[in-house]
Amino acid sequence: MVALCFRLFVCLVVFGAQDSRIRGVEFEDNRTFSDFTLAREVVLSTGELFSEEQADADARAVEAFYKNNGFDKTKVTTEFNWLWPKKLVFHVREGKGPTVKRMRFKGEPGFSDSRLKGIIGTELNRLYEIQKVSEDSNHLVSFYKHQGYPWAAIAPEYDSTKRRLTFTIIKGKRLKIEEIRFVGVPGTDTGMLKRLIPLKRNKPVTVLALQETLMATARYFRDKGYYYVDVSLEQSVKGRDVSLSIKVTPGKKAVISSISFTGVDPSRIYPGFLLRTTRLKPGEFYSVSRVDRAGKLLYATYLFNRVRVDFDTIPQDSLDLVFSLDPAKARIVSFGFGLQTAGKDELDGKSELWSIIPDRLSLSLGWEHLNLFKRGVGFSTEMIYNPTFRGDYETELNIRNRYPNFLPWGLALTISPYWKHGFYKIDSEKNYHILGAEAGLDRYFSDRLRTGLSIQIRKILVGASEEQTNFLRASMVYDSRDDFFSPTSGVYFFPYADWAGTPLGGSNNFVRMAADFRNYLALPLDIVLVWRAHGGFLIPHSGERYEDISFFEKFTIGGAGSLRAIDNKVLGPDIDTITVIDTTIDTIDHVELVTDTTLDTTRTFNHYGSLLFLYSFEIRTPYISDLLGFVLFFDIGLCERSLDNIGDNWTWGPGVGVRVKTPIGPVRLDISKDARTPFDTSHWLYGARIDIGFLQAF
């Protein structure tokens, strides 16, 4: 029995040895190239009979492949298990491969190195691969052809001793426009089209400019109602001169036969309100600009998360417009909680170390409805309460009611009453009440641009004094930022002009103009460069003096979101309060003489000016682990009485900051130093100032 089993085992071994078909091919220790790439260099594969000679030849082929890619010391050995699992294994010892330490473009690049490096796939401090460099050369040739250099040639060269990759570029002559002709276009439109298209006579020919020319031509005719316009382009090349022939077939004018809305229940939003918001009417000729604006105006109501425009183009002389809407939440409840720190004039003699310790709460509660009466009427109310641990508090109530399409031409009416009150337990003379209201008309020209005209009435009671300001305001807001909390690109621009007093009444007569401009630029490595310019001036009229204008109408500077190197309201003209305590008047020969007068003069630390300028510059890093970001910034500003009084009331200061990302916006911590004052070695921060706040500084 034992002998029989032994014979059976020997037979199985012999039979298995005779069946030398490969059950699999593997590569081991190949870090640079994948198994799939190396498998294309060998002959033996799964299912074929194993041959030791062919396996050795395949190993040499893999070595040759590595050598062609700069690996001079690569060794490859093979292993085949005859019994089980009958896999052919190539053991690869790659050795040290070539890397690219330096890269340069010579000859006639014509473009910056950074732009050319963005086109190719080879990177510094990475492996030098011949195949990838060859592909890079083709990409560069294609790039130059798209830029109008059809005869461009690229010659790559790798210096293994210096590990330097050089692309020699011969771009040749560039094509230029000799003539532009429009076929099928009336003479009155030809001149307008030549001004609209990016291609001009004697300008270079690029693929992008050709595409933009076709799109601009088609858009021009679609704006005139020709939705089915067909635009084609032919070019004739003679040497380096190009003659363009743009053929236009307008077709029939398309009429908007119907306008409908999907995705929203008519019982929730009145269709008539949506139609008035689009500013389109059935029966009018199609215009691509007006339809684009209609979609943006619907989105600007904040009632929808997404707005999409679809067309039904049958028959070809009319259009059925369908706006697909994704409704957003119409009712919003908000609650806010935060901590604030005291200003320098509120420390009550304590060390400045206490200025970074929170001494007050900041509480807010708000409610907003975006679609009252099913017609997009907005109503919001917000209550803010800021108590301190000393018993002081500030509170305010803001109400806003907006009626869209209140008047023709897309004009909306907004009414906003508000009330503010400040109570100071120790210094009761600082207690104040502000009661005001604003009513105005505004119009959205697009989702980015809004203009407005409003009238405001503000009554102010401070201590025993009472005053009132009535003014008319014209304003504009342009906002193209890509994100509210942490924008990386776009522009924000908010200018306004106020006329207060005569003939509107009130106790203050002045003209006030101000503007806030912010620019956000995306840089490489996800770094964002941001700068802001904010300024304004106030001029009294109707015989009023600067000193007669209420403090509440003037400008202040300093603190968080402003000039961060100084505290709020510590920079600007000094204010002297002169109080007559006692006066005795004698009459001698019918002439009144002042014989005794006592004056009490108090110099305050609240600086209010009629001229303001602030410039801020920031470099913001991306958030590390989507949590922590850093900021370098620089602020400079002044607050003065007028241009004639500019003196020492300006300062500047650099600083650094940290941003912590949260679901409701970034929390910031900034530290900055007034550069015009020396370092204070007795201060724990050497005279620097810390700000803790919510959201970006601007």
PLY file of the C-alpha trace (Angstrom):
ply
format ascii 1.0
element vertex 698
property float x
property float y
property float z
element edge 697
property int vertex1
property int vertex2
end_header
0.00 0.00 0.00
2.86 2.34 0.87
4.66 1.46 -2.36
1.49 2.18 -4.36
1.12 5.63 -2.79
4.78 6.43 -3.41
4.45 5.49 -7.10
1.29 7.62 -7.40
3.11 10.63 -5.83
6.07 10.24 -8.21
3.71 10.09 -11.18
1.97 13.28 -10.09
5.31 15.07 -9.67
6.54 13.93 -13.05
3.25 14.86 -14.71
3.27 18.28 -13.05
6.85 18.89 -14.08
6.05 17.99 -17.65
3.14 20.58 -17.67
5.24 23.77 -17.68
2.51 26.24 -18.58
2.83 29.58 -16.77
-0.03 30.28 -14.36
0.94 33.91 -13.73
3.63 36.58 -14.26
4.69 38.92 -11.46
7.27 41.67 -10.88
8.76 42.31 -7.46
10.60 45.35 -6.03
9.72 47.52 -9.04
9.04 50.91 -7.40
9.31 53.21 -10.40
7.32 51.41 -13.09
4.09 49.44 -12.69
3.63 45.74 -13.46
1.46 46.70 -16.41
4.23 48.85 -17.92
6.91 46.19 -17.48
4.65 43.40 -18.78
4.62 45.10 -22.17
8.42 44.56 -22.42
8.37 40.75 -21.97
7.24 37.92 -24.27
6.22 35.26 -21.75
2.71 35.59 -20.35
0.07 33.53 -18.56
-0.87 30.31 -20.39
2.34 29.99 -22.38
4.96 27.24 -21.95
7.88 28.26 -19.79
11.24 28.60 -21.53
14.35 29.36 -19.54
16.02 30.95 -22.57
13.01 33.20 -23.22
12.73 34.10 -19.53
16.36 35.21 -19.56
15.77 37.22 -22.74
12.74 38.89 -21.10
14.87 39.80 -18.08
17.42 41.45 -20.37
14.57 43.31 -22.13
13.38 44.71 -18.80
16.94 45.79 -18.00
17.15 47.51 -21.41
13.87 49.30 -20.70
15.23 50.61 -17.40
18.48 51.66 -19.06
16.60 53.61 -21.71
14.93 55.47 -18.86
18.20 56.37 -17.15
18.71 53.39 -14.80
22.24 52.19 -15.65
22.61 49.66 -12.79
19.31 47.77 -12.90
19.56 43.98 -12.54
16.68 41.56 -13.24
16.58 37.85 -12.32
13.81 35.28 -12.88
12.30 32.55 -10.76
9.85 29.84 -11.89
8.25 27.29 -9.54
7.80 24.06 -11.50
5.41 22.46 -9.01
3.09 25.10 -7.56
1.90 27.78 -8.15
3.87 27.83 -11.42
4.33 31.58 -11.44
7.08 33.38 -13.31
8.56 36.06 -11.05
10.91 38.83 -12.23
12.99 40.16 -9.33
13.99 43.77 -10.12
16.84 45.64 -8.45
16.35 49.11 -9.84
19.33 50.89 -8.36
19.55 54.67 -8.27
17.60 56.35 -11.06
18.00 59.76 -12.68
16.17 62.72 -11.16
15.52 66.23 -12.40
17.13 68.76 -10.05
17.08 71.69 -12.45
14.94 72.65 -15.42
15.32 75.43 -17.92
13.85 76.66 -21.18
16.24 78.25 -23.64
16.17 79.46 -27.20
13.00 81.42 -27.93
10.57 80.62 -25.10
8.49 83.78 -25.40
6.60 82.81 -22.23
7.59 82.67 -18.55
9.17 79.52 -17.11
6.31 79.18 -14.61
3.74 79.08 -17.41
5.68 76.51 -19.42
6.26 74.33 -16.35
2.52 74.27 -15.82
2.07 72.62 -19.24
4.50 69.71 -18.86
4.22 66.69 -16.57
7.87 66.41 -15.51
8.48 67.94 -12.08
11.58 68.97 -10.15
13.08 66.42 -7.75
11.16 63.67 -9.53
12.34 60.83 -11.76
13.56 61.63 -15.25
11.49 59.54 -17.67
12.28 59.60 -21.38
8.74 58.76 -22.40
7.24 61.48 -20.23
9.74 64.05 -21.51
8.79 63.08 -25.07
5.14 63.64 -24.21
6.10 66.97 -22.62
7.73 68.05 -25.88
4.53 67.24 -27.77
2.50 69.22 -25.22
4.79 72.22 -25.66
4.54 72.01 -29.46
0.75 71.89 -29.18
0.79 74.87 -26.81
2.87 76.98 -29.21
0.64 76.04 -32.14
-2.39 77.17 -30.15
-0.58 80.46 -29.53
-0.09 81.03 -33.26
3.33 79.41 -33.82
2.65 76.57 -36.31
6.35 75.95 -36.98
7.45 75.57 -33.36
10.01 72.86 -32.56
11.11 71.50 -29.17
14.38 69.66 -28.47
14.75 68.19 -24.93
18.16 67.32 -23.46
19.04 65.74 -20.11
22.45 66.26 -18.47
22.91 63.27 -16.13
25.93 64.78 -14.35
24.12 68.02 -13.46
20.70 66.33 -13.41
19.43 69.20 -15.53
16.63 68.97 -18.08
16.76 71.55 -20.87
14.06 72.27 -23.42
15.44 74.14 -26.42
12.57 76.02 -28.05
12.50 77.34 -31.59
9.09 78.89 -31.96
9.50 80.39 -35.42
7.29 83.13 -36.83
3.86 83.85 -35.44
0.69 84.01 -37.51
-1.06 87.37 -37.59
-4.40 88.62 -38.85
-4.22 90.24 -42.26
-7.95 90.56 -42.93
-11.29 89.80 -41.26
-14.40 89.48 -43.42
-17.99 88.79 -42.35
-20.23 86.98 -44.81
-24.00 87.23 -44.47
-23.83 90.14 -42.01
-25.43 93.55 -42.71
-23.00 96.43 -42.94
-24.45 98.08 -39.85
-23.53 95.03 -37.75
-20.06 94.47 -39.21
-18.47 97.44 -37.44
-20.02 96.46 -34.10
-18.85 92.86 -34.44
-15.29 93.89 -35.24
-15.24 95.86 -31.99
-16.68 92.95 -29.97
-14.50 90.06 -31.16
-11.04 89.57 -29.60
-9.29 89.06 -32.96
-8.04 92.28 -34.55
-6.08 93.14 -37.66
-2.29 92.71 -37.23
-2.88 90.83 -33.97
-1.62 87.24 -33.42
-3.90 84.28 -34.15
-4.56 81.94 -31.22
-6.94 79.01 -30.88
-8.56 80.61 -27.83
-9.14 83.88 -29.68
-10.70 81.98 -32.60
-13.09 80.18 -30.25
-14.00 83.39 -28.43
-14.60 85.10 -31.79
-17.10 82.42 -32.80
-18.87 82.61 -29.42
-18.97 86.43 -29.41
-20.43 86.50 -32.92
-23.10 83.92 -32.06
-23.98 85.74 -28.83
-24.31 89.05 -30.66
-26.96 87.61 -32.98
-28.71 85.69 -30.17
-29.03 88.96 -28.31
-30.92 90.26 -31.35
-33.35 87.31 -31.28
-31.60 84.85 -33.65
-31.45 81.84 -31.35
-30.77 79.41 -34.24
-27.87 81.39 -35.71
-25.07 79.34 -37.29
-21.51 80.72 -37.32
-18.60 79.10 -39.17
-15.05 80.23 -39.76
-12.65 79.72 -42.66
-9.02 80.81 -42.68
-6.56 81.22 -45.52
-2.86 81.24 -44.66
-0.25 82.88 -46.87
3.14 82.87 -45.24
2.46 84.21 -41.77
-0.58 86.26 -42.83
-4.04 84.89 -42.12
-7.27 85.97 -43.78
-10.39 85.09 -41.79
-13.82 84.66 -43.28
-16.65 84.46 -40.73
-19.87 83.20 -42.26
-23.11 83.92 -40.41
-26.50 82.37 -41.14
-28.92 84.09 -38.75
-32.03 82.05 -39.53
-35.41 83.13 -38.20
-35.93 85.33 -35.17
-37.19 83.32 -32.20
-40.10 84.52 -30.06
-40.49 83.49 -26.44
-43.86 81.77 -26.68
-44.14 80.74 -23.02
-42.34 80.99 -19.69
-42.85 78.32 -17.05
-41.29 77.30 -13.74
-40.67 73.76 -12.48
-39.53 72.41 -9.13
-41.65 74.82 -7.09
-45.24 74.45 -5.96
-47.48 77.40 -7.04
-49.10 77.21 -3.62
-45.75 78.17 -2.05
-44.59 80.89 -4.47
-46.97 82.86 -6.64
-45.99 82.33 -10.34
-46.77 85.96 -11.10
-44.06 87.06 -8.68
-41.53 84.79 -10.40
-42.48 86.12 -13.81
-42.12 89.75 -12.70
-38.73 88.92 -11.17
-37.41 87.62 -14.53
-38.45 90.88 -16.28
-39.39 88.76 -19.32
-42.72 88.59 -21.12
-44.17 85.95 -23.46
-44.28 87.23 -27.03
-41.01 89.20 -26.90
-38.00 88.27 -29.01
-35.39 86.02 -27.43
-32.25 87.68 -26.02
-29.48 85.61 -24.47
-28.41 88.47 -22.19
-31.94 89.02 -20.89
-32.45 85.29 -20.25
-29.10 85.04 -18.42
-30.04 88.06 -16.31
-33.45 86.52 -15.55
-31.81 83.43 -14.07
-29.48 85.55 -11.95
-32.33 87.72 -10.69
-34.27 84.63 -9.60
-31.17 83.39 -7.76
-30.70 86.82 -6.13
-34.05 86.45 -4.32
-32.35 83.86 -2.02
-35.42 81.65 -2.46
-33.58 79.05 -4.55
-30.43 76.98 -4.15
-30.08 76.53 -7.91
-31.62 78.03 -11.06
-31.30 76.38 -14.48
-32.75 77.54 -17.82
-33.98 74.98 -20.37
-35.44 75.50 -23.86
-38.01 73.70 -25.95
-37.04 74.60 -29.53
-39.88 73.04 -31.54
-40.95 74.66 -33.83
-37.81 76.61 -34.82
-39.38 80.05 -34.82
-40.32 80.05 -31.12
-38.95 79.12 -27.74
-40.55 77.74 -24.60
-38.47 78.90 -21.62
-38.45 76.59 -18.61
-36.78 77.72 -15.38
-35.92 74.69 -13.23
-35.82 75.84 -9.61
-34.51 74.19 -6.46
-36.31 75.92 -3.53
-34.33 76.93 -0.45
-35.59 77.27 3.11
-37.87 80.29 3.46
-37.77 80.55 7.28
-34.50 80.96 9.12
-33.82 81.22 12.87
-30.35 82.33 13.95
-28.66 82.46 17.34
-25.27 83.90 18.12
-23.00 83.73 21.14
-19.59 85.24 21.65
-17.14 87.00 23.94
-15.67 90.48 23.65
-12.70 92.15 25.30
-12.52 95.60 26.87
-10.92 98.64 25.28
-8.00 100.49 26.84
-10.28 103.22 28.22
-12.42 100.59 29.98
-9.72 98.83 32.01
-10.39 100.91 35.16
-6.71 101.11 36.00
-6.04 97.40 35.56
-3.01 96.00 33.79
-3.17 95.85 29.97
-2.95 92.08 30.34
-6.66 92.24 31.17
-7.37 93.73 27.74
-7.28 90.26 26.13
-9.49 88.64 28.78
-13.20 88.65 27.79
-15.25 90.90 30.06
-18.60 90.85 28.25
-21.01 88.57 26.44
-22.36 89.02 22.94
-25.77 87.47 22.40
-28.00 87.67 19.33
-31.27 86.12 18.27
-32.77 86.53 14.81
-35.69 85.36 12.71
-36.13 85.77 8.96
-38.87 84.92 6.49
-37.97 85.19 2.79
-41.38 84.57 1.25
-44.24 86.31 3.03
-47.59 86.34 1.20
-46.06 83.86 -1.31
-44.65 86.81 -3.22
-41.06 86.95 -2.03
-41.66 89.62 0.60
-38.84 89.47 3.13
-39.09 90.22 6.83
-36.32 89.86 9.37
-35.75 90.90 12.95
-32.64 90.67 15.12
-32.11 91.37 18.82
-28.55 91.95 20.10
-27.61 92.16 23.78
-24.06 92.78 25.00
-23.81 92.84 28.84
-20.55 93.33 30.74
-19.54 91.81 34.04
-19.49 95.36 35.56
-23.22 95.88 35.01
-23.03 97.89 31.76
-24.79 96.76 28.61
-25.52 97.69 25.01
-28.57 96.43 23.17
-30.18 96.95 19.78
-33.19 95.84 17.78
-33.11 95.78 13.98
-36.12 95.14 11.73
-36.03 94.88 7.94
-38.99 94.55 5.60
-38.39 94.28 1.83
-41.04 94.31 -0.93
-39.59 93.13 -4.28
-41.09 94.53 -7.50
-42.85 97.21 -5.48
-42.66 99.52 -8.49
-42.05 98.86 -12.18
-38.52 98.51 -13.55
-37.72 95.94 -10.86
-37.62 98.48 -8.00
-37.93 97.04 -4.49
-39.01 98.92 -1.35
-37.15 98.36 1.91
-38.22 99.70 5.31
-35.80 99.26 8.22
-36.55 100.70 11.68
-33.95 100.23 14.44
-33.32 101.07 18.08
-30.06 101.13 20.06
-29.41 101.75 23.72
-26.28 101.92 25.85
-26.24 101.87 29.65
-23.09 102.59 31.71
-23.46 101.99 35.43
-20.60 104.22 36.61
-20.49 106.93 33.92
-24.17 107.66 33.36
-23.38 110.68 31.16
-22.39 108.23 28.42
-25.83 106.58 28.35
-27.42 106.93 24.94
-30.56 106.12 22.95
-30.68 105.96 19.16
-33.99 105.61 17.38
-33.96 105.56 13.60
-35.54 104.30 10.41
-34.58 103.92 6.77
-36.87 103.69 3.76
-35.53 103.28 0.27
-35.74 101.82 -3.20
-33.15 99.49 -4.69
-32.71 97.59 -7.92
-30.70 94.51 -8.81
-29.09 94.88 -12.22
-27.52 91.43 -11.86
-26.69 88.95 -9.14
-23.56 91.05 -8.45
-24.68 94.66 -8.86
-27.29 96.52 -6.81
-28.01 100.25 -6.52
-30.18 102.04 -4.01
-31.62 105.39 -2.94
-32.91 105.81 0.61
-33.84 108.40 3.21
-32.86 107.93 6.86
-33.99 109.61 10.05
-31.91 109.15 13.19
-32.67 110.64 16.62
-29.89 110.54 19.21
-30.15 111.18 22.94
-26.89 111.31 24.93
-27.23 112.37 28.55
-29.34 115.53 28.54
-28.59 116.46 24.90
-30.84 115.57 21.97
-30.17 115.84 18.26
-31.54 114.48 15.00
-30.02 113.69 11.62
-32.07 113.40 8.42
-30.18 112.42 5.32
-30.58 111.08 1.81
-28.23 108.25 0.73
-27.31 107.02 -2.75
-25.39 103.74 -2.71
-24.12 100.91 -4.86
-22.88 97.40 -4.07
-20.83 95.25 -6.44
-19.89 91.85 -5.06
-18.19 89.15 -7.17
-16.56 87.23 -4.30
-16.63 83.44 -4.65
-17.30 82.82 -0.95
-18.66 84.90 1.93
-16.62 83.44 4.81
-13.22 82.91 3.13
-13.17 84.37 -0.40
-10.26 83.47 -2.68
-11.15 85.61 -5.70
-13.41 88.47 -6.68
-14.08 92.11 -5.84
-16.27 93.87 -3.29
-17.05 97.57 -3.86
-19.43 99.66 -1.74
-19.52 103.44 -2.33
-22.18 105.76 -0.91
-22.97 109.47 -0.70
-25.12 111.23 1.94
-26.77 114.64 2.04
-27.93 115.64 5.52
-29.82 118.67 6.77
-31.30 121.47 4.67
-33.90 121.02 3.21
-34.49 117.67 4.96
-34.38 119.21 8.44
-32.53 117.91 11.47
-29.76 119.39 13.60
-26.81 118.29 11.40
-25.97 119.74 7.98
-23.25 117.93 6.05
-22.22 116.06 2.92
-20.61 112.68 3.52
-19.01 110.37 0.95
-17.24 107.08 1.57
-16.19 103.93 -0.28
-14.94 100.46 0.63
-13.00 98.47 -1.99
-11.67 94.93 -1.47
-9.80 92.73 -3.93
-9.12 89.00 -3.53
-6.44 87.31 -5.69
-5.69 83.58 -5.79
-1.94 82.78 -5.89
-0.08 79.48 -6.38
-0.09 76.95 -3.51
-3.66 78.06 -2.61
-2.34 81.28 -1.07
-4.71 84.27 -1.21
-3.57 87.89 -1.48
-6.13 90.40 -0.21
-6.07 94.17 -0.03
-8.61 96.78 1.03
-8.87 100.54 0.61
-11.47 102.33 2.73
-11.91 106.06 2.95
-14.36 108.88 3.34
-14.83 112.56 4.10
-17.51 114.76 5.70
-18.03 118.43 4.84
-20.49 120.67 6.74
-22.74 123.05 4.82
-25.32 125.78 5.47
-22.91 127.64 7.78
-22.30 124.71 10.12
-18.85 124.05 11.59
-16.99 120.74 11.90
-17.34 120.94 15.69
-21.13 121.22 15.38
-21.54 117.85 13.67
-22.57 115.00 15.97
-19.87 112.51 16.95
-22.16 109.70 15.80
-21.97 110.96 12.21
-18.17 111.20 12.03
-15.53 108.57 11.31
-13.46 106.54 13.76
-10.54 104.19 13.25
-8.78 101.40 15.13
-9.54 97.99 16.56
-10.66 94.71 15.04
-11.50 94.88 11.35
-9.82 98.27 11.09
-6.30 99.39 12.07
-5.45 96.43 14.28
-2.27 97.90 15.79
-4.27 100.36 17.91
-7.43 100.29 20.03
-10.72 101.63 18.76
-11.14 105.43 18.74
-7.63 106.25 19.99
-6.43 107.90 16.77
-7.79 111.19 15.50
-8.49 114.78 16.54
-8.63 115.40 20.30
-12.02 116.50 21.62
-12.21 119.15 24.36
-15.43 119.43 26.35
-15.70 122.86 28.04
-18.36 123.34 30.69
-19.15 126.69 32.33
-19.59 126.07 36.07
-20.38 129.54 37.44
-20.66 132.97 35.91
-21.24 136.35 37.65
-22.24 139.36 35.54
-21.96 142.96 36.87
-23.45 145.97 35.18
-21.38 149.19 35.23
-22.63 152.16 33.25
-25.09 149.90 31.50
-22.22 147.62 30.30
-22.29 143.95 31.28
-18.94 142.65 32.56
-18.08 139.00 33.34
-16.36 139.14 36.71
-16.15 135.43 37.61
-16.22 132.42 35.39
-15.04 128.89 36.17
-14.24 126.56 33.26
-14.03 122.81 33.50
-12.11 121.26 30.59
-12.17 117.49 30.01
-10.00 115.87 27.34
-11.59 112.63 26.12
-10.06 109.57 24.46
-12.84 109.30 21.89
-11.44 110.59 18.62
-13.85 111.37 15.81
-12.77 112.81 12.48
-14.23 114.17 9.28
-11.56 112.55 7.08
-10.74 108.84 7.07
-8.33 106.66 5.13
-7.49 103.00 5.79
-5.42 100.57 3.73
-4.93 96.92 4.66
-2.94 94.16 3.01
-3.09 90.44 3.87
-1.50 87.18 2.72
-3.62 84.20 3.77
-2.36 80.61 3.73
-4.65 77.65 3.00
-6.15 75.82 5.95
-3.89 73.01 7.22
-5.93 69.80 7.67
-8.96 71.96 6.77
-8.71 73.53 10.24
-5.86 76.00 10.82
-4.70 78.90 8.63
-2.16 81.71 9.04
-2.14 85.37 7.98
0.50 88.05 7.48
-0.96 91.57 7.35
-0.15 95.26 7.24
-2.48 98.17 8.13
-2.02 101.92 7.68
-4.58 104.63 8.33
-5.43 108.11 9.51
-8.41 109.97 10.97
-8.38 113.78 10.83
-10.52 116.87 10.95
-9.79 117.87 7.33
-7.06 117.76 4.69
-5.55 120.94 6.12
-5.08 119.31 9.54
-3.22 116.15 8.55
-0.40 115.75 11.04
0.44 113.01 13.50
-2.98 111.37 13.53
-1.92 108.47 11.36
-0.11 105.24 12.08
0.77 101.90 10.58
1.59 98.45 11.86
2.42 94.93 10.65
1.07 91.78 12.25
0.47 88.03 12.10
-2.68 86.05 12.71
-4.22 82.61 13.06
-7.53 81.46 11.59
-9.49 78.48 12.94
-12.08 77.13 10.52
-15.55 76.41 11.92
-18.86 75.49 10.23
-20.18 79.03 10.80
-17.07 80.90 9.71
-13.43 81.36 10.76
-12.39 82.46 14.26
-9.40 84.79 14.12
-6.60 85.79 16.49
-4.38 88.69 15.37
-1.35 90.26 17.01
0.04 93.55 15.67
2.36 96.36 16.75
2.12 100.11 16.18
5.30 100.80 14.19
5.44 104.45 15.26
5.92 103.65 18.93
9.04 101.99 20.42
8.96 98.52 21.91
7.83 98.52 25.53
10.04 96.02 27.38
7.89 96.33 30.48
4.86 95.07 28.56
4.43 91.30 28.27
3.88 91.68 24.48
6.43 94.52 24.09
3.63 96.94 23.29
1.85 94.76 20.73
-1.91 94.31 20.65
-4.05 91.16 20.40
-7.45 90.89 18.71
-9.81 87.93 18.96
-12.82 87.93 16.65
-15.14 86.09 14.32
-14.95 85.98 10.50
-12.14 87.48 8.43
-11.04 91.04 9.18
-12.37 91.96 5.72
0 1
1 2
2 3
3 4
4 5
5 6
6 7
7 8
8 9
9 10
10 11
11 12
12 13
13 14
14 15
15 16
16 17
17 18
18 19
19 20
20 21
21 22
22 23
23 24
24 25
25 26
26 27
27 28
28 29
29 30
30 31
31 32
32 33
33 34
34 35
35 36
36 37
37 38
38 39
39 40
40 41
41 42
42 43
43 44
44 45
45 46
46 47
47 48
48 49
49 50
50 51
51 52
52 53
53 54
54 55
55 56
56 57
57 58
58 59
59 60
60 61
61 62
62 63
63 64
64 65
65 66
66 67
67 68
68 69
69 70
70 71
71 72
72 73
73 74
74 75
75 76
76 77
77 78
78 79
79 80
80 81
81 82
82 83
83 84
84 85
85 86
86 87
87 88
88 89
89 90
90 91
91 92
92 93
93 94
94 95
95 96
96 97
97 98
98 99
99 100
100 101
101 102
102 103
103 104
104 105
105 106
106 107
107 108
108 109
109 110
110 111
111 112
112 113
113 114
114 115
115 116
116 117
117 118
118 119
119 120
120 121
121 122
122 123
123 124
124 125
125 126
126 127
127 128
128 129
129 130
130 131
131 132
132 133
133 134
134 135
135 136
136 137
137 138
138 139
139 140
140 141
141 142
142 143
143 144
144 145
145 146
146 147
147 148
148 149
149 150
150 151
151 152
152 153
153 154
154 155
155 156
156 157
157 158
158 159
159 160
160 161
161 162
162 163
163 164
164 165
165 166
166 167
167 168
168 169
169 170
170 171
171 172
172 173
173 174
174 175
175 176
176 177
177 178
178 179
179 180
180 181
181 182
182 183
183 184
184 185
185 186
186 187
187 188
188 189
189 190
190 191
191 192
192 193
193 194
194 195
195 196
196 197
197 198
198 199
199 200
200 201
201 202
202 203
203 204
204 205
205 206
206 207
207 208
208 209
209 210
210 211
211 212
212 213
213 214
214 215
215 216
216 217
217 218
218 219
219 220
220 221
221 222
222 223
223 224
224 225
225 226
226 227
227 228
228 229
229 230
230 231
231 232
232 233
233 234
234 235
235 236
236 237
237 238
238 239
239 240
240 241
241 242
242 243
243 244
244 245
245 246
246 247
247 248
248 249
249 250
250 251
251 252
252 253
253 254
254 255
255 256
256 257
257 258
258 259
259 260
260 261
261 262
262 263
263 264
264 265
265 266
266 267
267 268
268 269
269 270
270 271
271 272
272 273
273 274
274 275
275 276
276 277
277 278
278 279
279 280
280 281
281 282
282 283
283 284
284 285
285 286
286 287
287 288
288 289
289 290
290 291
291 292
292 293
293 294
294 295
295 296
296 297
297 298
298 299
299 300
300 301
301 302
302 303
303 304
304 305
305 306
306 307
307 308
308 309
309 310
310 311
311 312
312 313
313 314
314 315
315 316
316 317
317 318
318 319
319 320
320 321
321 322
322 323
323 324
324 325
325 326
326 327
327 328
328 329
329 330
330 331
331 332
332 333
333 334
334 335
335 336
336 337
337 338
338 339
339 340
340 341
341 342
342 343
343 344
344 345
345 346
346 347
347 348
348 349
349 350
350 351
351 352
352 353
353 354
354 355
355 356
356 357
357 358
358 359
359 360
360 361
361 362
362 363
363 364
364 365
365 366
366 367
367 368
368 369
369 370
370 371
371 372
372 373
373 374
374 375
375 376
376 377
377 378
378 379
379 380
380 381
381 382
382 383
383 384
384 385
385 386
386 387
387 388
388 389
389 390
390 391
391 392
392 393
393 394
394 395
395 396
396 397
397 398
398 399
399 400
400 401
401 402
402 403
403 404
404 405
405 406
406 407
407 408
408 409
409 410
410 411
411 412
412 413
413 414
414 415
415 416
416 417
417 418
418 419
419 420
420 421
421 422
422 423
423 424
424 425
425 426
426 427
427 428
428 429
429 430
430 431
431 432
432 433
433 434
434 435
435 436
436 437
437 438
438 439
439 440
440 441
441 442
442 443
443 444
444 445
445 446
446 447
447 448
448 449
449 450
450 451
451 452
452 453
453 454
454 455
455 456
456 457
457 458
458 459
459 460
460 461
461 462
462 463
463 464
464 465
465 466
466 467
467 468
468 469
469 470
470 471
471 472
472 473
473 474
474 475
475 476
476 477
477 478
478 479
479 480
480 481
481 482
482 483
483 484
484 485
485 486
486 487
487 488
488 489
489 490
490 491
491 492
492 493
493 494
494 495
495 496
496 497
497 498
498 499
499 500
500 501
501 502
502 503
503 504
504 505
505 506
506 507
507 508
508 509
509 510
510 511
511 512
512 513
513 514
514 515
515 516
516 517
517 518
518 519
519 520
520 521
521 522
522 523
523 524
524 525
525 526
526 527
527 528
528 529
529 530
530 531
531 532
532 533
533 534
534 535
535 536
536 537
537 538
538 539
539 540
540 541
541 542
542 543
543 544
544 545
545 546
546 547
547 548
548 549
549 550
550 551
551 552
552 553
553 554
554 555
555 556
556 557
557 558
558 559
559 560
560 561
561 562
562 563
563 564
564 565
565 566
566 567
567 568
568 569
569 570
570 571
571 572
572 573
573 574
574 575
575 576
576 577
577 578
578 579
579 580
580 581
581 582
582 583
583 584
584 585
585 586
586 587
587 588
588 589
589 590
590 591
591 592
592 593
593 594
594 595
595 596
596 597
597 598
598 599
599 600
600 601
601 602
602 603
603 604
604 605
605 606
606 607
607 608
608 609
609 610
610 611
611 612
612 613
613 614
614 615
615 616
616 617
617 618
618 619
619 620
620 621
621 622
622 623
623 624
624 625
625 626
626 627
627 628
628 629
629 630
630 631
631 632
632 633
633 634
634 635
635 636
636 637
637 638
638 639
639 640
640 641
641 642
642 643
643 644
644 645
645 646
646 647
647 648
648 649
649 650
650 651
651 652
652 653
653 654
654 655
655 656
656 657
657 658
658 659
659 660
660 661
661 662
662 663
663 664
664 665
665 666
666 667
667 668
668 669
669 670
670 671
671 672
672 673
673 674
674 675
675 676
676 677
677 678
678 679
679 680
680 681
681 682
682 683
683 684
684 685
685 686
686 687
687 688
688 689
689 690
690 691
691 692
692 693
693 694
694 695
695 696
696 697
